[in-house]
Amino acid sequence: MADQSTNSAQTAESDKGYWQANLRLIYISLVIWALVSFGFGILLRPLLSGIAVGGTDLGFWFAQQGSILVFLVLIFNYAWRMNKLDAEYGVEEE
């Protein structure tokens, strides 16, 4: 009986660690996404206007192209990191 409660406590602790790592990854991804799309594309655009990229200024490039590319990188990074996290905690798909 005591062995079962110890096993249950270890599982609960493992689940808590898994979700904390998952939420940390989500929060980091959201901060990067907000910084690139809203920060670089809108708020910091006047500061980035002197830097030329592809015939236009860097702020405009982030607003039109860069935020989409960063978003795609974030999606693939999240999937890759979650696969590693799943394997670490033993919840990977078969």
Summary of the structure (lengths in Angstrom):
residues: 94
radius of gyration: 20.2
end to end distance: 31.3
largest distance: 70.9
contacts: 235
relative contact order: 0.12
helix: 83%
strand: 4%
